[in-house]
């Protein structure tokens, strides 16, 4: 599929334009320069075909820190494989030295560059700066205002026309996302999520540095392993709400992480093995469980733990103690740096997803229920006998069971938990998957 890359200095409207073209809010947008750090991809669908659109971090002329340097390197490496480049400038202001710095870089790719003047809401202001924009050497720009949806169709037509001229591959139909197992990597900042993500996808899509909170956007990558497709979603690390300033960039990143959990089938909770399971890890596991997502717990940075073999049971015990509410989850030990445990991760994902999508026969449920009711009938409530007559599985993703009872509102939560345990032990284990139970009133 053809790849179109958006490039420009910080805060010229690249991410707003990206979101407008893909028709959803994916890249984080803020007035603070340098908000976008990671390479964020999505598909633009048109009547003429589909193409990949890539949002990049703002290119600083003179990076001041390690992260800005890494961002610039990643952006420049992305240009080599691009079929088309959208060079975005601010249509309200004269070009700065950073614009001219990027223009010099773009000379090498001039045949596949479209100049775009963004934030053009006022034609009079734009006409005043147009002569200076011409001096960049890429002719007259296409003017847009992503905020006001102005000229977006004009830009799309220009992109499609240019791609056709360059002989780029425009796919007529995007693969259905439902063919993929969707997996979200979540965890505290600096637990190693991005390192695992990069090791799995085989390239440095997410920026990895020792600085907590480096990843802000969610990043999707389709991976094929042994004939099966997986959509991995790397996310920003979540800290406690009290440590995140309202309306801060990190706040937007935390929303994206919650959204990634919502989109996923399987949530991989990445725990820093050098710290163990924290309250924030418990909160994330609880969020995944409440949203009905399958879960896998991964102790990462296992290479940094001393006496690993002797202490493995200690970590498993910690899992059962602190994440008892998702005790059905598999536990893995990995080192993204050393590559330990990553092949095993795919096997476990497959097992968990199979549980998540399994539907068991009604006859099996009721054979188990009949035996269980003889051993542990539901408790009487206010002198009135509680009865459960019949059960059936009514849904998958997550597996959901419906039981018919004479007094469903009086069934205590403790008995619901025991029914859930009965299902796992006598009907199907549902490894890694939550099991939801509902009740319906019935006379028999």
KAFENQUI-V801184 format. One record per residue. N is the residue number from 1. RES is the residue in three letters. SS is DSSP state (hx for helix, st for strand, lp for the rest). OMEGA is omega as a letter, one per 20 degrees, with the letter a starting at -180 (NA if undefined). NEAR is the number of other C-alpha atoms within 8 Angstrom. Layout:
((N/RES/SS/OMEGA/NEAR) (N/RES/SS/OMEGA/NEAR))
//
This chain:
((1/UNK/lp/r/9) (2/UNK/lp/a/13) (3/UNK/st/r/12) (4/UNK/st/a/13) (5/UNK/st/r/14) (6/UNK/st/a/14) (7/UNK/st/r/15) (8/UNK/lp/r/13) (9/UNK/lp/a/13) (10/UNK/lp/r/10) (11/UNK/lp/r/10) (12/UNK/lp/r/11) (13/UNK/lp/a/11) (14/UNK/hx/a/13) (15/UNK/hx/r/11) (16/UNK/hx/r/11) (17/UNK/hx/r/12) (18/UNK/hx/a/13) (19/UNK/hx/a/12) (20/UNK/hx/a/12) (21/UNK/hx/r/9) (22/UNK/hx/r/11) (23/UNK/lp/r/6) (24/UNK/lp/r/6) (25/UNK/lp/r/7) (26/UNK/lp/r/8) (27/UNK/lp/r/13) (28/UNK/lp/a/13) (29/UNK/lp/r/8) (30/UNK/lp/a/7) (31/UNK/lp/a/5) (32/UNK/lp/r/6) (33/UNK/lp/r/8) (34/UNK/lp/a/9) (35/UNK/lp/r/11) (36/UNK/lp/r/13) (37/UNK/lp/a/14) (38/UNK/lp/r/14) (39/UNK/lp/a/13) (40/UNK/st/a/12) (41/UNK/st/r/10) (42/UNK/st/a/9) (43/UNK/st/r/9) (44/UNK/st/a/10) (45/UNK/st/r/9) (46/UNK/st/r/6) (47/UNK/lp/a/4) (48/UNK/lp/r/7) (49/UNK/st/a/10) (50/UNK/st/r/15) (51/UNK/st/r/13) (52/UNK/st/r/12) (53/UNK/st/a/14) (54/UNK/st/r/13) (55/UNK/st/a/14) (56/UNK/lp/r/14) (57/UNK/lp/r/15) (58/UNK/lp/a/15) (59/UNK/lp/r/14) (60/UNK/lp/r/10) (61/UNK/lp/r/8) (62/UNK/lp/a/4) (63/UNK/lp/a/9) (64/UNK/lp/a/6) (65/UNK/lp/a/6) (66/UNK/hx/a/7) (67/UNK/hx/r/8) (68/UNK/hx/r/11) (69/UNK/hx/a/10) (70/UNK/hx/r/9) (71/UNK/hx/a/14) (72/UNK/hx/r/13) (73/UNK/hx/a/8) (74/UNK/hx/r/9) (75/UNK/hx/a/13) (76/UNK/hx/r/8) (77/UNK/hx/r/8) (78/UNK/hx/a/9) (79/UNK/hx/a/9) (80/UNK/hx/a/6) (81/UNK/lp/a/7) (82/UNK/lp/r/11) (83/UNK/lp/a/11) (84/UNK/st/a/13) (85/UNK/st/r/13) (86/UNK/st/r/12) (87/UNK/st/a/11) (88/UNK/st/r/15) (89/UNK/st/r/13) (90/UNK/st/a/13) (91/UNK/lp/r/13) (92/UNK/lp/a/10) (93/UNK/lp/r/7) (94/UNK/lp/r/9) (95/UNK/lp/r/12) (96/UNK/lp/r/6) (97/UNK/hx/r/7) (98/UNK/hx/r/11) (99/UNK/hx/a/12) (100/UNK/hx/r/10) (101/UNK/hx/r/9) (102/UNK/hx/r/12) (103/UNK/hx/r/10) (104/UNK/hx/r/8) (105/UNK/hx/a/8) (106/UNK/hx/a/9) (107/UNK/hx/a/7) (108/UNK/hx/a/6) (109/UNK/hx/a/8) (110/UNK/hx/a/8) (111/UNK/hx/a/4) (112/UNK/hx/r/10) (113/UNK/st/r/12) (114/UNK/st/r/12) (115/UNK/st/a/13) (116/UNK/st/r/12) (117/UNK/st/a/13) (118/UNK/st/r/15) (119/UNK/lp/r/13) (120/UNK/lp/r/13) (121/UNK/lp/a/6) (122/UNK/lp/a/7) (123/UNK/hx/a/7) (124/UNK/hx/r/6) (125/UNK/hx/a/8) (126/UNK/hx/a/12) (127/UNK/hx/r/8) (128/UNK/hx/a/7) (129/UNK/hx/a/12) (130/UNK/hx/r/9) (131/UNK/hx/r/8) (132/UNK/hx/r/9) (133/UNK/hx/r/10) (134/UNK/hx/a/10) (135/UNK/lp/r/7) (136/UNK/lp/r/11) (137/UNK/lp/r/6) (138/UNK/lp/r/11) (139/UNK/lp/a/7) (140/UNK/lp/a/7) (141/UNK/lp/r/9) (142/UNK/st/a/10) (143/UNK/st/r/10) (144/UNK/lp/r/14) (145/UNK/st/a/14) (146/UNK/lp/a/13) (147/UNK/lp/a/8) (148/UNK/lp/r/6) (149/UNK/lp/a/9) (150/UNK/st/r/8) (151/UNK/lp/r/9) (152/UNK/hx/r/12) (153/UNK/hx/r/6) (154/UNK/hx/r/8) (155/UNK/hx/r/10) (156/UNK/hx/r/9) (157/UNK/hx/r/8) (158/UNK/hx/r/8) (159/UNK/hx/a/10) (160/UNK/hx/r/9) (161/UNK/hx/a/8) (162/UNK/hx/r/10) (163/UNK/hx/r/14) (164/UNK/hx/r/8) (165/UNK/hx/a/7) (166/UNK/lp/r/8) (167/UNK/lp/a/6) (168/UNK/lp/a/10) (169/UNK/lp/r/7) (170/UNK/lp/r/11) (171/UNK/st/a/10) (172/UNK/lp/a/7) (173/UNK/lp/r/6) (174/UNK/lp/r/7) (175/UNK/lp/r/5) (176/UNK/lp/a/5) (177/UNK/hx/a/5) (178/UNK/hx/r/5) (179/UNK/hx/a/7) (180/UNK/lp/r/9) (181/UNK/st/a/12) (182/UNK/st/a/12) (183/UNK/st/r/13) (184/UNK/st/r/15) (185/UNK/st/a/14) (186/UNK/st/r/16) (187/UNK/st/r/14) (188/UNK/lp/r/12) (189/UNK/lp/r/12) (190/UNK/lp/r/11) (191/UNK/lp/r/11) (192/UNK/lp/a/12) (193/UNK/hx/a/13) (194/UNK/hx/r/12) (195/UNK/hx/r/11) (196/UNK/hx/r/11) (197/UNK/hx/a/12) (198/UNK/hx/r/12) (199/UNK/hx/a/11) (200/UNK/hx/a/8) (201/UNK/hx/r/9) (202/UNK/lp/r/6) (203/UNK/lp/a/6) (204/UNK/lp/r/7) (205/UNK/lp/r/8) (206/UNK/lp/a/13) (207/UNK/lp/a/12) (208/UNK/lp/r/7) (209/UNK/lp/r/7) (210/UNK/lp/a/5) (211/UNK/lp/a/6) (212/UNK/lp/r/7) (213/UNK/lp/a/10) (214/UNK/lp/a/12) (215/UNK/lp/r/13) (216/UNK/lp/a/17) (217/UNK/lp/r/15) (218/UNK/lp/a/16) (219/UNK/st/r/14) (220/UNK/st/r/11) (221/UNK/st/r/8) (222/UNK/st/a/9) (223/UNK/st/r/10) (224/UNK/st/a/8) (225/UNK/st/a/8) (226/UNK/lp/r/4) (227/UNK/lp/a/5) (228/UNK/st/a/7) (229/UNK/st/a/11) (230/UNK/st/r/12) (231/UNK/st/a/12) (232/UNK/st/a/14) (233/UNK/st/r/13) (234/UNK/st/a/14) (235/UNK/lp/r/18) (236/UNK/lp/r/16) (237/UNK/lp/r/15) (238/UNK/lp/r/11) (239/UNK/lp/r/9) (240/UNK/lp/a/7) (241/UNK/hx/a/5) (242/UNK/hx/a/5) (243/UNK/hx/a/6) (244/UNK/lp/r/10) (245/UNK/lp/r/8) (246/UNK/lp/r/5) (247/UNK/lp/r/6) (248/UNK/lp/r/8) (249/UNK/hx/a/10) (250/UNK/hx/r/10) (251/UNK/hx/r/11) (252/UNK/hx/r/11) (253/UNK/hx/r/15) (254/UNK/hx/r/11) (255/UNK/hx/a/8) (256/UNK/hx/r/13) (257/UNK/hx/r/14) (258/UNK/hx/r/8) (259/UNK/hx/r/8) (260/UNK/hx/r/12) (261/UNK/hx/r/12) (262/UNK/hx/a/7) (263/UNK/hx/a/7) (264/UNK/lp/r/12) (265/UNK/lp/a/12) (266/UNK/st/r/15) (267/UNK/st/r/15) (268/UNK/st/r/12) (269/UNK/st/a/14) (270/UNK/st/a/15) (271/UNK/st/r/15) (272/UNK/st/a/13) (273/UNK/lp/r/12) (274/UNK/lp/r/8) (275/UNK/lp/a/7) (276/UNK/lp/a/9) (277/UNK/lp/a/12) (278/UNK/lp/r/7) (279/UNK/hx/r/6) (280/UNK/hx/r/11) (281/UNK/hx/r/12) (282/UNK/hx/a/11) (283/UNK/hx/a/8) (284/UNK/hx/r/11) (285/UNK/hx/r/12) (286/UNK/hx/r/10) (287/UNK/hx/r/8) (288/UNK/hx/a/13) (289/UNK/hx/a/12) (290/UNK/hx/r/7) (291/UNK/lp/r/8) (292/UNK/lp/a/11) (293/UNK/lp/r/16) (294/UNK/st/a/17) (295/UNK/st/r/17) (296/UNK/st/r/15) (297/UNK/st/a/12) (298/UNK/st/r/12) (299/UNK/st/a/14) (300/UNK/st/a/14) (301/UNK/lp/a/15) (302/UNK/hx/r/12) (303/UNK/hx/a/8) (304/UNK/hx/a/7) (305/UNK/lp/r/9) (306/UNK/lp/r/5) (307/UNK/lp/a/6) (308/UNK/hx/a/8) (309/UNK/hx/a/5) (310/UNK/hx/a/6) (311/UNK/hx/a/8) (312/UNK/hx/r/8) (313/UNK/hx/r/7) (314/UNK/hx/r/7) (315/UNK/hx/r/9) (316/UNK/hx/r/9) (317/UNK/hx/r/8) (318/UNK/hx/r/10) (319/UNK/hx/a/11) (320/UNK/hx/r/9) (321/UNK/hx/a/7) (322/UNK/hx/r/8) (323/UNK/lp/a/11) (324/UNK/hx/a/8) (325/UNK/hx/r/5) (326/UNK/hx/a/12) (327/UNK/lp/r/8) (328/UNK/lp/a/9) (329/UNK/lp/r/12) (330/UNK/st/r/10) (331/UNK/st/r/9) (332/UNK/st/r/10) (333/UNK/st/a/10) (334/UNK/lp/r/14) (335/UNK/st/r/13) (336/UNK/lp/a/13) (337/UNK/lp/a/7) (338/UNK/lp/a/6) (339/UNK/lp/a/9) (340/UNK/st/r/10) (341/UNK/lp/a/10) (342/UNK/hx/r/11) (343/UNK/hx/r/7) (344/UNK/hx/a/7) (345/UNK/hx/r/9) (346/UNK/hx/r/9) (347/UNK/hx/a/8) (348/UNK/hx/r/9) (349/UNK/hx/r/10) (350/UNK/hx/r/8) (351/UNK/hx/a/9) (352/UNK/hx/a/16) (353/UNK/hx/r/14) (354/UNK/hx/r/8) (355/UNK/hx/a/12) (356/UNK/hx/a/15) (357/UNK/lp/a/10) (358/UNK/lp/r/9) (359/UNK/lp/a/8) (360/UNK/lp/a/9) (361/UNK/lp/r/8) (362/UNK/hx/a/9) (363/UNK/hx/a/6) (364/UNK/hx/r/9) (365/UNK/hx/a/13) (366/UNK/hx/r/11) (367/UNK/hx/r/8) (368/UNK/hx/a/12) (369/UNK/hx/a/11) (370/UNK/hx/r/8) (371/UNK/hx/a/8) (372/UNK/hx/a/10) (373/UNK/hx/r/9) (374/UNK/hx/a/7) (375/UNK/hx/a/6) (376/UNK/lp/r/6) (377/UNK/lp/r/8) (378/UNK/lp/a/10) (379/UNK/lp/r/7) (380/UNK/lp/a/8) (381/UNK/st/r/8) (382/UNK/lp/r/4) (383/UNK/lp/a/5) (384/UNK/st/a/6) (385/UNK/lp/r/7) (386/UNK/lp/r/13) (387/UNK/lp/r/9) (388/UNK/st/a/9) (389/UNK/st/a/8) (390/UNK/st/r/9) (391/UNK/st/r/12) (392/UNK/st/r/11) (393/UNK/st/a/12) (394/UNK/st/a/8) (395/UNK/st/r/9) (396/UNK/lp/r/10) (397/UNK/lp/j/9) (398/UNK/lp/r/14) (399/UNK/st/a/16) (400/UNK/st/a/12) (401/UNK/st/r/13) (402/UNK/st/r/12) (403/UNK/st/a/13) (404/UNK/st/a/14) (405/UNK/st/r/16) (406/UNK/lp/a/11) (407/UNK/lp/a/9) (408/UNK/hx/a/10) (409/UNK/hx/a/4) (410/UNK/hx/a/7) (411/UNK/lp/a/11) (412/UNK/lp/r/6) (413/UNK/hx/a/6) (414/UNK/hx/r/6) (415/UNK/hx/r/9) (416/UNK/hx/r/10) (417/UNK/hx/a/8) (418/UNK/hx/r/8) (419/UNK/hx/r/8) (420/UNK/hx/r/11) (421/UNK/hx/r/8) (422/UNK/hx/r/12) (423/UNK/hx/a/12) (424/UNK/hx/a/10) (425/UNK/hx/a/8) (426/UNK/hx/a/8) (427/UNK/hx/a/11) (428/UNK/lp/a/8) (429/UNK/lp/a/9) (430/UNK/lp/a/13) (431/UNK/lp/r/10) (432/UNK/lp/a/15) (433/UNK/lp/r/17) (434/UNK/lp/r/14) (435/UNK/st/r/10) (436/UNK/st/r/10) (437/UNK/st/r/10) (438/UNK/st/r/8) (439/UNK/st/r/9) (440/UNK/st/a/9) (441/UNK/st/r/9) (442/UNK/lp/r/7) (443/UNK/lp/r/5) (444/UNK/lp/NA/6))
//
